[in-house]
Amino acid sequence: VLKVLSHIDSTLRSPRAPPLIYRRSKGPVQNYVKENGQECGFEHLPLTIEMWADQLMALKDLHRSFGKLSLELVPWHAADPQDNRESIRVEDLQFIVDAILEEIENKDKNSQTPSLPTLFAIVSHFPKLFDVNSLNDVYPRMNEVYTKLGEMTNAMRNLHELLQLDSSAPPTVVVDTVGKLCDVINKNMTEQVQRLLGTQDIHSIINKLEEHECFFPPFQALIQDLLCLLEISNLDDILPTVRNLK
C-alpha cells in the first residue's frame, strides 16, 4: 500500500499534474506516511476523480453536439453517424473544429463559392428541367439521368469505333455517317433485287410482279386440284403418280 501511495504521490507532484489535484492534509486522519517519512494529502483526490469522470461524460455530449454542428455546416466532412466510440479524445473535437474553421477560411478566401440562395436556386431549377414533382424525387431522377447519360456515352463510343470516327466527332457527324451507311445498304438491296428479277428498270420490276400476281393464283389452284385428285399431299409426288397412271 505504501508503494502504491508513494507512486500516486510522485505522480501528483509531477509538473504535468494539475495544481488543484494535490493539497496537503490538515487533519491527522487523512495523513499517510510514505517510506521516506513525508506526508502526502489525498483528501481532494476522490472529488477530483469524480470531476474528471463528469468531464469525460460531458466530453461525449460535446462530441455529439459538435458532430451535429458539423453535419449542418460541412456535411461533406461530417464523421460517420454510426461512430459510437466509448472513449472520446480532445483531439477528436479539435479535428471537427479545425474542419469547420478550414471551410470558413476557404469560403472567405474564395469569392466564387456559391451562396445558399444560389444553391437553392440551382436545386429549384432541377425539377423544372427534368420534370420532378418534389424534392424527394430529385435524387432518384439524378440517378436516372446519370444512368441514361452513361448508356448514351457508351453507345456513342461504340458507334465511333464501329464507324471508325474520331472520338471527338460530334453526334451530328455520327448520325450523318449512319444515314449514309443506310443509303448504301438500301442501294445494295435494290441492286440485288434487280439482279434476282433479271431487270435494271423499276417499271420492268413492276411488270414482273404484276405477271406473277396474274399467274400464281391459277397455278396454285391447279396444283391443289391435282393433289386432291391424285390423293397425294407432296408436290414432288405429282409427276411420279401421273407417270404410273400413264
Secondary structure, 3 states (H helix, E strand, C coil): CHHHHHHHHHHHCCCCCCHHHCCCCCCCCCEEECCCCCEEECCCHHHHHHHHHHHHHHHHHHHHHHHHHHHHHCHHHCCCCCCCCCCCCHHHHHHHHHHHHHHHHHHHHCCCCCCHHHHHHHHHHHHHHHCCCCHHHHHHHHHHHHHHHHHHHHHHHHHHHHCCCCCCCCHHHHHHHHHHHHHHHHHHHHHHHHHHHCCCCHHHHHHHHHHHHHHHHHHHHHHHHHHHHHCCCCHHHHHHHHHHHC
